[in-house]
């Protein structure tokens, strides 16, 4: 019993620093944010605040700009993630197949992923600027004029999708390539001996065996797709108008440009719940069973 | 890319500085600003941090700064930022009671929020103490309208540094190509002029306007058009503060603005700040610009601008309700929690003194001095004898005719103005009709004002 207690105590002692860090850095700020969302706290009058009940959440429910930003946020989750998954898979398959030209370019593929997001944003903004940008220059060599990506709502959204796809496809490619390289070779040998064509091997052997990796990568990308603030900030600033604002960009504006900390906290809580709703079932239904097998 | 544009503009400014270099001392040969500084270097060894918009006042001040550092032994670090970055950083620092920055450039449209929140230290104790502020400071030399901006509830929180209005710059040569001979005098004429220019000179955009959303973006020039059309932000400021954004005249003004920017603006105008407008003018890509008078030395730079020698200057157009020229006054003040307030005052006093403002105006592209002594100086008048002598008289006319309340001096204007400027931007890019955009903005503004207690 004494030894059990000692073991137990040493386990607790070893976990305690991590628990304390978690409490201090994650749980307490979260609890504070939730508490603030039930007040009317403003950045320009921090000393005077009142409890406001569910006022901020009622306001959120009827805030047109919030729901527009949710729509944009969903676009940033679905479209770039789908493109990253498809292009990343194709590149990983080409690399795995030993296509020489693709292999030579391998270091270049990784470059976007290692750049800080702000640098990615500045690079693409410089490229897309009307009249002065790189794209305009290259197109002018052929007597053409670049479309004004940043001048329309659709163009600006398209520019962000292209940037996010460019930035994160290498991440997908690398993980899927690692997954491909860990698959047992004998299964492929058996398929070839049985006369399977390449596309049949891909359809019936490679993809099913790679599925756990694909699902984990998909989960990562969905979670990360909400964290596109730096790219939006540097390329479009949420504009033109507020055509490219997503949820966290709007929460940032609310808190730090409009000083409305309480409403900003309510928006953050809503974002958190939304992500939990999207990711928890995905994790439960797709990833955990695969990991258990 | 905004960084490289800023660099481009600063390079132009730098060229002008070099061109005007030579007047390193004050009028009497003493080091510039010496007449207002305390003798004996009482603050020697102090370091101050100054945060400001990166613009002609702050870059000009940095040019003459060595004189201050040598005379006082005070070191001043400048942090110069773009419009939004500056605003956000300032607000974050001030609202949290930080003492990281001692001296602040006060953005004009956010001044009421700074004052009402009591984020700044009152300057009256320094200004009224003869031991700290000698008569040579000549407070009465400031234009009354400029110094009036720095006071809230009988307390002075900042001193003026940059008095700005808006002018219409138009290219005679491009107008001639289109068979036009004069600048539009009304906004209806401006629309027609743009139509003719676009038809007859298709390779050049008829007009350059700040299309980007923001208080210092589209909301800086837009009220000229709004008021001229009989539109308004509030039903009856300051008696009835309920928003009037769905007023037919207001909606009509937004429609006209959207047409000017989207249909007749240069490529990228919907996202343009003053930086893009300057570059468009300098590169000869626009036939007209309606923008700030302090930018004249950049718009018309002999070294950098294709518009030099080909541009005339006219008053901003009027509308059915009259002419409503713009006015904005930037200030300089110190943080409530500044660590060394006497040293900060020494810097503020010097940076707003007669000789420093004149020296900057003679040596750099800075032109928007709030002091009579600067604008009455023959050297200043000679240096700024731009556009065949049209510039200074039109500036004077615009400042005299300025709108009584160009933007409402309420602490909520930062948020309210942002909602309105976003709505204008949504209409400009065609995302919403002007009526729908302003209806949405009206709801948002109504909530802010109601919450702030202007009405129930």
Interface residues (C-beta under 8 A of the other chain):
Chain A: X43 X44 X45 X46 X59 X64 X65 X122 X125 X126 X129 X130 X131 X132 X133 X148 X150 X151 X152 X153 X236 X237 X239 X240 X241 X242 X243 X253 X256 X257 X258 X259 X260
Chain B: X1 X2 X3 X4 X5 X84 X87 X88 X91 X92 X95 X96 X113 X117 X119 X211 X212 X213 X266 X267 X268 X269 X270 X271 X279 X285 X411 X414 X415 X418 X422 X423 X425 X426 X428 X429 X430 X431 X432 X440 X443 X444 X447
